[in-house]
Amino acid sequence: MSNETLNKKLTSFSAHLDDQYGKAGTHERDQYEEEFEAFKLGAMIQELRKKQGLTQEQLADKCGTTKTYISRIENNASDIRLSTLMRIVREGLGGNLKLSVTG
């Protein structure tokens, strides 16, 4: 198969998202984007926790929350209070949380 033929068969990730969730700005696409950001946040917290050799319970103890709350963040990071997230990152993981807003 030539590169030209292969390129015609490949779909860009952006085009795939458009097909699956609609164009950017639609309700379905916005919902997907929000859920994906929550997933990335949970995965990041879990990765940092594991790099430091902490269990969910140990992390919870360090930052004054519960193992169940840490688990909820790592598995579905929706509906998190910003102050709690900042405390987990600062006190539990020894880091600093930086946010950005895109428009």
N, CA, C and O atoms as a Tinker XYZ file with bonds, in Angstrom:
   412  protein
     1  N      0.845000   -1.169000    0.000000    73     2
     2  CA     0.000000    0.000000    0.000000    64     1     3
     3  C      0.893000    1.236000    0.000000    63     2     4     5
     4  O      1.806000    1.351000    0.818000    81     3
     5  N      0.632000    2.140000   -0.901000    73     3     6
     6  CA     1.439000    3.359000   -0.976000    64     5     7
     7  C      1.072000    4.305000    0.154000    63     6     8     9
     8  O     -0.003000    4.208000    0.746000    81     7
     9  N      1.990000    5.226000    0.442000    73     7    10
    10  CA     1.735000    6.246000    1.467000    64     9    11
    11  C      0.513000    7.083000    1.122000    63    10    12    13
    12  O     -0.256000    7.457000    2.006000    81    11
    13  N      0.333000    7.378000   -0.164000    73    11    14
    14  CA    -0.816000    8.186000   -0.586000    64    13    15
    15  C     -2.129000    7.452000   -0.296000    63    14    16    17
    16  O     -3.087000    8.054000    0.189000    81    15
    17  N     -2.167000    6.159000   -0.592000    73    15    18
    18  CA    -3.359000    5.356000   -0.321000    64    17    19
    19  C     -3.611000    5.268000    1.177000    63    18    20    21
    20  O     -4.749000    5.383000    1.632000    81    19
    21  N     -2.546000    5.064000    1.938000    73    19    22
    22  CA    -2.670000    4.971000    3.390000    64    21    23
    23  C     -3.186000    6.280000    3.976000    63    22    24    25
    24  O     -4.067000    6.264000    4.836000    81    23
    25  N     -2.654000    7.407000    3.525000    73    23    26
    26  CA    -3.092000    8.705000    4.029000    64    25    27
    27  C     -4.564000    8.966000    3.746000    63    26    28    29
    28  O     -5.235000    9.620000    4.544000    81    27
    29  N     -5.079000    8.467000    2.624000    73    27    30
    30  CA    -6.495000    8.644000    2.308000    64    29    31
    31  C     -7.378000    7.841000    3.253000    63    30    32    33
    32  O     -8.527000    8.211000    3.494000    81    31
    33  N     -6.850000    6.743000    3.789000    73    31    34
    34  CA    -7.624000    5.878000    4.676000    64    33    35
    35  C     -7.553000    6.321000    6.136000    63    34    36    37
    36  O     -8.405000    5.942000    6.939000    81    35
    37  N     -6.553000    7.113000    6.481000    73    35    38
    38  CA    -6.394000    7.567000    7.855000    64    37    39
    39  C     -7.336000    8.726000    8.148000    63    38    40    41
    40  O     -7.579000    9.582000    7.298000    81    39
    41  N     -7.847000    8.734000    9.342000    73    39    42
    42  CA    -8.710000    9.822000    9.795000    64    41    43
    43  C     -7.981000   10.551000   10.910000    63    42    44    45
    44  O     -7.417000    9.918000   11.803000    81    43
    45  N     -7.989000   11.858000   10.867000    73    43    46
    46  CA    -7.346000   12.597000   11.938000    64    45    47
    47  C     -8.151000   12.426000   13.217000    63    46    48    49
    48  O     -9.347000   12.138000   13.172000    81    47
    49  N     -7.493000   12.604000   14.354000    73    47    50
    50  CA    -8.186000   12.483000   15.631000    64    49    51
    51  C     -9.285000   13.530000   15.731000    63    50    52    53
    52  O    -10.374000   13.250000   16.232000    81    51
    53  N     -9.001000   14.716000   15.261000    73    51    54
    54  CA    -9.994000   15.785000   15.284000    64    53    55
    55  C    -11.225000   15.406000   14.456000    63    54    56    57
    56  O    -12.356000   15.629000   14.887000    81    55
    57  N    -11.007000   14.841000   13.284000    73    55    58
    58  CA   -12.131000   14.406000   12.438000    64    57    59
    59  C    -12.903000   13.280000   13.119000    63    58    60    61
    60  O    -14.130000   13.223000   13.034000    81    59
    61  N    -12.187000   12.391000   13.790000    73    59    62
    62  CA   -12.843000   11.305000   14.526000    64    61    63
    63  C    -13.735000   11.883000   15.626000    63    62    64    65
    64  O    -14.873000   11.444000   15.792000    81    63
    65  N    -13.226000   12.869000   16.380000    73    63    66
    66  CA   -14.033000   13.500000   17.423000    64    65    67
    67  C    -15.254000   14.187000   16.818000    63    66    68    69
    68  O    -16.349000   14.115000   17.377000    81    67
    69  N    -15.070000   14.851000   15.681000    73    67    70
    70  CA   -16.202000   15.494000   15.008000    64    69    71
    71  C    -17.275000   14.466000   14.665000    63    70    72    73
    72  O    -18.466000   14.718000   14.852000    81    71
    73  N    -16.849000   13.304000   14.162000    73    71    74
    74  CA   -17.804000   12.249000   13.797000    64    73    75
    75  C    -18.500000   11.667000   15.021000    63    74    76    77
    76  O    -19.706000   11.422000   14.992000    81    75
    77  N    -17.748000   11.446000   16.094000    73    75    78
    78  CA   -18.300000   10.783000   17.274000    64    77    79
    79  C    -19.101000   11.717000   18.171000    63    78    80    81
    80  O    -20.126000   11.315000   18.722000    81    79
    81  N    -18.644000   12.965000   18.325000    73    79    82
    82  CA   -19.222000   13.863000   19.333000    64    81    83
    83  C    -19.723000   15.183000   18.766000    63    82    84    85
    84  O    -20.216000   16.026000   19.516000    81    83
    85  N    -19.607000   15.374000   17.483000    73    83    86
    86  CA   -20.036000   16.632000   16.882000    64    85    87
    87  C    -18.903000   17.635000   16.840000    63    86    88    89
    88  O    -17.842000   17.435000   17.431000    81    87
    89  N    -19.151000   18.701000   16.137000    73    87    90
    90  CA   -18.150000   19.755000   15.987000    64    89    91
    91  C    -17.926000   20.475000   17.309000    63    90    92    93
    92  O    -18.802000   20.486000   18.175000    81    91
    93  N    -16.746000   21.077000   17.461000    73    91    94
    94  CA   -16.431000   21.870000   18.647000    64    93    95
    95  C    -17.495000   22.944000   18.820000    63    94    96    97
    96  O    -17.891000   23.604000   17.860000    81    95
    97  N    -17.953000   23.110000   20.061000    73    95    98
    98  CA   -18.980000   24.095000   20.353000    64    97    99
    99  C    -20.373000   23.511000   20.499000    63    98   100   101
   100  O    -21.274000   24.170000   21.018000    81    99
   101  N    -20.557000   22.268000   20.040000    73    99   102
   102  CA   -21.855000   21.623000   20.240000    64   101   103
   103  C    -21.927000   21.075000   21.659000    63   102   104   105
   104  O    -20.898000   20.854000   22.296000    81   103
   105  N    -23.131000   20.856000   22.148000    73   103   106
   106  CA   -23.309000   20.359000   23.515000    64   105   107
   107  C    -22.585000   19.028000   23.718000    63   106   108   109
   108  O    -21.887000   18.847000   24.716000    81   107
   109  N    -22.747000   18.097000   22.778000    73   107   110
   110  CA   -22.140000   16.775000   22.919000    64   109   111
   111  C    -20.621000   16.863000   22.952000    63   110   112   113
   112  O    -19.973000   16.173000   23.739000    81   111
   113  N    -20.051000   17.712000   22.099000    73   111   114
   114  CA   -18.592000   17.852000   22.051000    64   113   115
   115  C    -18.079000   18.528000   23.316000    63   114   116   117
   116  O    -17.047000   18.126000   23.853000    81   115
   117  N    -18.786000   19.553000   23.804000    73   115   118
   118  CA   -18.383000   20.226000   25.037000    64   117   119
   119  C    -18.419000   19.257000   26.214000    63   118   120   121
   120  O    -17.529000   19.279000   27.064000    81   119
   121  N    -19.441000   18.410000   26.268000    73   119   122
   122  CA   -19.545000   17.423000   27.342000    64   121   123
   123  C    -18.377000   16.439000   27.272000    63   122   124   125
   124  O    -17.785000   16.102000   28.298000    81   123
   125  N    -18.043000   15.977000   26.056000    73   123   126
   126  CA   -16.894000   15.083000   25.880000    64   125   127
   127  C    -15.615000   15.752000   26.368000    63   126   128   129
   128  O    -14.832000   15.137000   27.091000    81   127
   129  N    -15.397000   16.998000   25.981000    73   127   130
   130  CA   -14.188000   17.721000   26.357000    64   129   131
   131  C    -14.083000   17.851000   27.876000    63   130   132   133
   132  O    -13.002000   17.664000   28.435000    81   131
   133  N    -15.193000   18.170000   28.554000    73   131   134
   134  CA   -15.187000   18.298000   30.009000    64   133   135
   135  C    -14.854000   16.965000   30.675000    63   134   136   137
   136  O    -14.054000   16.913000   31.610000    81   135
   137  N    -15.470000   15.894000   30.188000    73   135   138
   138  CA   -15.212000   14.574000   30.761000    64   137   139
   139  C    -13.769000   14.145000   30.525000    63   138   140   141
   140  O    -13.163000   13.511000   31.389000    81   139
   141  N    -13.218000   14.481000   29.373000    73   139   142
   142  CA   -11.838000   14.122000   29.077000    64   141   143
   143  C    -10.876000   14.883000   29.979000    63   142   144   145
   144  O     -9.885000   14.313000   30.436000    81   143
   145  N    -11.146000   16.157000   30.245000    73   143   146
   146  CA   -10.309000   16.934000   31.155000    64   145   147
   147  C    -10.361000   16.358000   32.563000    63   146   148   149
   148  O     -9.341000   16.298000   33.249000    81   147
   149  N    -11.551000   15.932000   32.999000    73   147   150
   150  CA   -11.692000   15.306000   34.319000    64   149   151
   151  C    -10.893000   14.004000   34.373000    63   150   152   153
   152  O    -10.241000   13.713000   35.376000    81   151
   153  N    -10.946000   13.229000   33.299000    73   151   154
   154  CA   -10.178000   11.981000   33.231000    64   153   155
   155  C     -8.684000   12.269000   33.335000    63   154   156   157
   156  O     -7.975000   11.594000   34.082000    81   155
   157  N     -8.197000   13.269000   32.593000    73   155   158
   158  CA    -6.772000   13.599000   32.630000    64   157   159
   159  C     -6.343000   14.038000   34.022000    63   158   160   161
   160  O     -5.266000   13.664000   34.486000    81   159
   161  N     -7.171000   14.823000   34.685000    73   159   162
   162  CA    -6.854000   15.276000   36.032000    64   161   163
   163  C     -6.744000   14.090000   36.984000    63   162   164   165
   164  O     -5.792000   14.002000   37.759000    81   163
   165  N     -7.701000   13.189000   36.929000    73   163   166
   166  CA    -7.665000   11.998000   37.786000    64   165   167
   167  C     -6.442000   11.141000   37.519000    63   166   168   169
   168  O     -5.804000   10.651000   38.450000    81   167
   169  N     -6.113000   10.960000   36.241000    73   167   170
   170  CA    -4.940000   10.161000   35.876000    64   169   171
   171  C     -3.653000   10.829000   36.364000    63   170   172   173
   172  O     -2.728000   10.144000   36.799000    81   171
   173  N     -3.591000   12.146000   36.295000    73   171   174
   174  CA    -2.417000   12.878000   36.758000    64   173   175
   175  C     -2.230000   12.715000   38.266000    63   174   176   177
   176  O     -1.118000   12.464000   38.731000    81   175
   177  N     -3.317000   12.858000   39.028000    73   175   178
   178  CA    -3.243000   12.689000   40.482000    64   177   179
   179  C     -2.777000   11.272000   40.812000    63   178   180   181
   180  O     -1.915000   11.082000   41.670000    81   179
   181  N     -3.341000   10.287000   40.134000    73   179   182
   182  CA    -2.962000    8.905000   40.390000    64   181   183
   183  C     -1.489000    8.665000   40.062000    63   182   184   185
   184  O     -0.783000    8.007000   40.827000    81   183
   185  N     -1.030000    9.187000   38.947000    73   183   186
   186  CA     0.371000    9.010000   38.551000    64   185   187
   187  C      1.315000    9.645000   39.565000    63   186   188   189
   188  O      2.311000    9.036000   39.957000    81   187
   189  N      1.009000   10.861000   39.989000    73   187   190
   190  CA     1.856000   11.532000   40.979000    64   189   191
   191  C      1.873000   10.768000   42.299000    63   190   192   193
   192  O      2.924000   10.628000   42.924000    81   191
   193  N      0.713000   10.275000   42.721000    73   191   194
   194  CA     0.618000    9.509000   43.964000    64   193   195
   195  C      1.476000    8.253000   43.884000    63   194   196   197
   196  O      2.225000    7.950000   44.813000    81   195
   197  N      1.371000    7.532000   42.791000    73   195   198
   198  CA     2.134000    6.287000   42.636000    64   197   199
   199  C      3.635000    6.545000   42.530000    63   198   200   201
   200  O      4.432000    5.768000   43.056000    81   199
   201  N      4.029000    7.628000   41.857000    73   199   202
   202  CA     5.449000    7.983000   41.769000    64   201   203
   203  C      6.050000    8.218000   43.144000    63   202   204   205
   204  O      7.230000    7.952000   43.371000    81   203
   205  N      5.228000    8.718000   44.062000    73   203   206
   206  CA     5.697000    8.980000   45.416000    64   205   207
   207  C      5.522000    7.767000   46.324000    63   206   208   209
   208  O      5.817000    7.839000   47.517000    81   207
   209  N      5.045000    6.661000   45.772000    73   207   210
   210  CA     4.896000    5.435000   46.545000    64   209   211
   211  C      3.809000    5.505000   47.602000    63   210   212   213
   212  O      3.889000    4.827000   48.627000    81   211
   213  N      2.795000    6.321000   47.360000    73   211   214
   214  CA     1.716000    6.489000   48.325000    64   213   215
   215  C      0.496000    5.668000   47.934000    63   214   216   217
   216  O      0.178000    5.540000   46.751000    81   215
   217  N     -0.176000    5.118000   48.921000    73   215   218
   218  CA    -1.477000    4.515000   48.684000    64   217   219
   219  C     -2.510000    5.637000   48.685000    63   218   220   221
   220  O     -2.210000    6.763000   49.083000    81   219
   221  N     -3.708000    5.333000   48.247000    73   219   222
   222  CA    -4.775000    6.333000   48.309000    64   221   223
   223  C     -5.024000    6.756000   49.755000    63   222   224   225
   224  O     -5.258000    7.932000   50.035000    81   223
   225  N     -4.974000    5.801000   50.655000    73   223   226
   226  CA    -5.210000    6.106000   52.071000    64   225   227
   227  C     -4.114000    7.015000   52.631000    63   226   228   229
   228  O     -4.408000    7.945000   53.381000    81   227
   229  N     -2.863000    6.755000   52.276000    73   227   230
   230  CA    -1.761000    7.593000   52.760000    64   229   231
   231  C     -1.890000    9.016000   52.229000    63   230   232   233
   232  O     -1.681000    9.980000   52.966000    81   231
   233  N     -2.233000    9.143000   50.952000    73   231   234
   234  CA    -2.421000   10.476000   50.379000    64   233   235
   235  C     -3.568000   11.191000   51.082000    63   234   236   237
   236  O     -3.458000   12.372000   51.411000    81   235
   237  N     -4.650000   10.490000   51.310000    73   235   238
   238  CA    -5.805000   11.082000   51.998000    64   237   239
   239  C     -5.414000   11.568000   53.390000    63   238   240   241
   240  O     -5.808000   12.661000   53.797000    81   239
   241  N     -4.650000   10.776000   54.117000    73   239   242
   242  CA    -4.217000   11.166000   55.469000    64   241   243
   243  C     -3.345000   12.426000   55.427000    63   242   244   245
   244  O     -3.469000   13.298000   56.286000    81   243
   245  N     -2.472000   12.517000   54.433000    73   243   246
   246  CA    -1.566000   13.658000   54.334000    64   245   247
   247  C     -2.301000   14.967000   54.079000    63   246   248   249
   248  O     -1.840000   16.027000   54.501000    81   247
   249  N     -3.431000   14.905000   53.399000    73   247   250
   250  CA    -4.109000   16.150000   53.018000    64   249   251
   251  C     -5.485000   16.307000   53.661000    63   250   252   253
   252  O     -6.241000   17.205000   53.291000    81   251
   253  N     -5.812000   15.452000   54.610000    73   251   254
   254  CA    -7.038000   15.634000   55.377000    64   253   255
   255  C     -8.318000   15.316000   54.643000    63   254   256   257
   256  O     -9.328000   15.992000   54.835000    81   255
   257  N     -8.292000   14.308000   53.814000    73   255   258
   258  CA    -9.509000   13.862000   53.134000    64   257   259
   259  C     -9.633000   12.352000   53.312000    63   258   260   261
   260  O     -8.944000   11.778000   54.156000    81   259
   261  N    -10.478000   11.708000   52.550000    73   259   262
   262  CA   -10.687000   10.270000   52.714000    64   261   263
   263  C    -10.166000    9.493000   51.511000    63   262   264   265
   264  O    -10.009000   10.039000   50.419000    81   263
   265  N     -9.905000    8.224000   51.729000    73   263   266
   266  CA    -9.487000    7.330000   50.642000    64   265   267
   267  C    -10.553000    7.292000   49.554000    63   266   268   269
   268  O    -10.238000    7.271000   48.364000    81   267
   269  N    -11.819000    7.284000   49.974000    73   267   270
   270  CA   -12.926000    7.251000   49.020000    64   269   271
   271  C    -12.905000    8.483000   48.116000    63   270   272   273
   272  O    -13.157000    8.383000   46.915000    81   271
   273  N    -12.605000    9.639000   48.696000    73   271   274
   274  CA   -12.547000   10.875000   47.906000    64   273   275
   275  C    -11.390000   10.826000   46.913000    63   274   276   277
   276  O    -11.549000   11.216000   45.756000    81   275
   277  N    -10.228000   10.349000   47.357000    73   275   278
   278  CA    -9.079000   10.213000   46.452000    64   277   279
   279  C     -9.435000    9.253000   45.317000    63   278   280   281
   280  O     -9.128000    9.526000   44.156000    81   279
   281  N    -10.070000    8.147000   45.640000    73   279   282
   282  CA   -10.481000    7.179000   44.627000    64   281   283
   283  C    -11.442000    7.809000   43.626000    63   282   284   285
   284  O    -11.318000    7.590000   42.421000    81   283
   285  N    -12.393000    8.586000   44.120000    73   283   286
   286  CA   -13.352000    9.254000   43.227000    64   285   287
   287  C    -12.644000   10.206000   42.276000    63   286   288   289
   288  O    -12.986000   10.283000   41.096000    81   287
   289  N    -11.663000   10.926000   42.790000    73   287   290
   290  CA   -10.910000   11.850000   41.934000    64   289   291
   291  C    -10.149000   11.076000   40.865000    63   290   292   293
   292  O    -10.177000   11.438000   39.688000    81   291
   293  N     -9.474000   10.016000   41.278000    73   291   294
   294  CA    -8.663000    9.257000   40.330000    64   293   295
   295  C     -9.506000    8.536000   39.280000    63   294   296   297
   296  O     -9.038000    8.307000   38.165000    81   295
   297  N    -10.719000    8.183000   39.616000    73   295   298
   298  CA   -11.550000    7.421000   38.687000    64   297   299
   299  C    -12.574000    8.254000   37.937000    63   298   300   301
   300  O    -13.043000    7.845000   36.875000    81   299
   301  N    -12.925000    9.402000   38.466000    73   299   302
   302  CA   -13.862000   10.289000   37.785000    64   301   303
   303  C    -13.778000   11.642000   38.464000    63   302   304   305
   304  O    -14.526000   11.920000   39.401000    81   303
   305  N    -12.888000   12.467000   38.002000    73   303   306
   306  CA   -12.535000   13.692000   38.712000    64   305   307
   307  C    -13.553000   14.816000   38.555000    63   306   308   309
   308  O    -13.170000   15.985000   38.501000    81   307
   309  N    -14.818000   14.493000   38.481000    73   307   310
   310  CA   -15.811000   15.553000   38.360000    64   309   311
   311  C    -16.262000   16.013000   39.738000    63   310   312   313
   312  O    -16.131000   15.283000   40.721000    81   311
   313  N    -16.786000   17.206000   39.801000    73   311   314
   314  CA   -17.330000   17.788000   41.031000    64   313   315
   315  C    -16.324000   17.825000   42.182000    63   314   316   317
   316  O    -16.632000   17.414000   43.301000    81   315
   317  N    -15.134000   18.316000   41.896000    73   315   318
   318  CA   -14.109000   18.461000   42.931000    64   317   319
   319  C    -14.063000   19.932000   43.322000    63   318   320   321
   320  O    -14.081000   20.817000   42.467000    81   319
   321  N    -14.004000   20.176000   44.607000    73   319   322
   322  CA   -13.809000   21.562000   45.059000    64   321   323
   323  C    -12.378000   21.962000   44.745000    63   322   324   325
   324  O    -11.441000   21.199000   44.984000    81   323
   325  N    -12.219000   23.155000   44.210000    73   323   326
   326  CA   -10.887000   23.637000   43.862000    64   325   327
   327  C     -9.993000   23.696000   45.091000    63   326   328   329
   328  O     -8.814000   23.351000   45.012000    81   327
   329  N    -10.531000   24.124000   46.221000    73   327   330
   330  CA    -9.718000   24.217000   47.441000    64   329   331
   331  C     -9.223000   22.836000   47.868000    63   330   332   333
   332  O     -8.095000   22.703000   48.342000    81   331
   333  N    -10.053000   21.814000   47.706000    73   331   334
   334  CA    -9.638000   20.451000   48.062000    64   333   335
   335  C     -8.574000   19.953000   47.093000    63   334   336   337
   336  O     -7.592000   19.338000   47.510000    81   335
   337  N     -8.762000   20.212000   45.820000    73   335   338
   338  CA    -7.765000   19.801000   44.821000    64   337   339
   339  C     -6.427000   20.478000   45.100000    63   338   340   341
   340  O     -5.377000   19.840000   45.018000    81   339
   341  N     -6.464000   21.756000   45.427000    73   339   342
   342  CA    -5.220000   22.471000   45.733000    64   341   343
   343  C     -4.549000   21.879000   46.968000    63   342   344   345
   344  O     -3.325000   21.756000   46.999000    81   343
   345  N     -5.324000   21.510000   47.983000    73   343   346
   346  CA    -4.767000   20.923000   49.202000    64   345   347
   347  C     -4.147000   19.554000   48.907000    63   346   348   349
   348  O     -3.085000   19.231000   49.439000    81   347
   349  N     -4.800000   18.752000   48.067000    73   347   350
   350  CA    -4.259000   17.439000   47.703000    64   349   351
   351  C     -2.914000   17.606000   47.005000    63   350   352   353
   352  O     -1.946000   16.920000   47.329000    81   351
   353  N     -2.866000   18.513000   46.057000    73   351   354
   354  CA    -1.625000   18.726000   45.302000    64   353   355
   355  C     -0.538000   19.309000   46.201000    63   354   356   357
   356  O      0.605000   18.852000   46.166000    81   355
   357  N     -0.886000   20.314000   47.007000    73   355   358
   358  CA     0.110000   20.996000   47.841000    64   357   359
   359  C      0.543000   20.142000   49.026000    63   358   360   361
   360  O      1.728000   19.845000   49.176000    81   359
   361  N     -0.400000   19.750000   49.859000    73   359   362
   362  CA    -0.058000   19.046000   51.099000    64   361   363
   363  C      0.174000   17.555000   50.885000    63   362   364   365
   364  O      1.051000   16.962000   51.513000    81   363
   365  N     -0.603000   16.959000   50.007000    73   363   366
   366  CA    -0.480000   15.520000   49.797000    64   365   367
   367  C      0.638000   15.124000   48.875000    63   366   368   369
   368  O      1.315000   14.122000   49.106000    81   367
   369  N      0.844000   15.919000   47.806000    73   367   370
   370  CA     1.817000   15.550000   46.783000    64   369   371
   371  C      3.020000   16.496000   46.729000    63   370   372   373
   372  O      3.961000   16.255000   45.972000    81   371
   373  N      2.996000   17.561000   47.521000    73   371   374
   374  CA     4.129000   18.482000   47.571000    64   373   375
   375  C      4.319000   19.299000   46.301000    63   374   376   377
   376  O      5.440000   19.685000   45.971000    81   375
   377  N      3.231000   19.563000   45.590000    73   375   378
   378  CA     3.341000   20.320000   44.350000    64   377   379
   379  C      2.540000   21.605000   44.392000    63   378   380   381
   380  O      1.960000   21.963000   45.418000    81   379
   381  N      2.517000   22.283000   43.277000    73   379   382
   382  CA     1.728000   23.500000   43.118000    64   381   383
   383  C      0.784000   23.319000   41.950000    63   382   384   385
   384  O      1.173000   22.818000   40.895000    81   383
   385  N     -0.448000   23.728000   42.141000    73   383   386
   386  CA    -1.455000   23.632000   41.095000    64   385   387
   387  C     -1.475000   24.925000   40.305000    63   386   388   389
   388  O     -1.580000   26.007000   40.882000    81   387
   389  N     -1.374000   24.821000   38.982000    73   387   390
   390  CA    -1.462000   25.986000   38.107000    64   389   391
   391  C     -2.613000   25.751000   37.147000    63   390   392   393
   392  O     -2.713000   24.691000   36.529000    81   391
   393  N     -3.466000   26.729000   37.029000    73   391   394
   394  CA    -4.615000   26.643000   36.129000    64   393   395
   395  C     -4.424000   27.593000   34.966000    63   394   396   397
   396  O     -3.724000   28.600000   35.074000    81   395
   397  N     -5.050000   27.262000   33.859000    73   395   398
   398  CA    -5.069000   28.195000   32.747000    64   397   399
   399  C     -6.474000   28.181000   32.155000    63   398   400   401
   400  O     -7.210000   27.201000   32.268000    81   399
   401  N     -6.812000   29.272000   31.536000    73   399   402
   402  CA    -8.105000   29.411000   30.896000    64   401   403
   403  C     -7.844000   29.711000   29.427000    63   402   404   405
   404  O     -7.064000   30.601000   29.089000    81   403
   405  N     -8.505000   28.962000   28.568000    73   403   406
   406  CA    -8.376000   29.215000   27.130000    64   405   407
   407  C     -9.716000   29.713000   26.615000    63   406   408   409
   408  O    -10.768000   29.360000   27.147000    81   407
   409  N     -9.670000   30.507000   25.614000    73   407   410
   410  CA   -10.917000   31.092000   25.135000    64   409   411
   411  C    -11.150000   30.910000   23.690000    63   410   412
   412  O    -12.170000   31.360000   23.168000    81   411
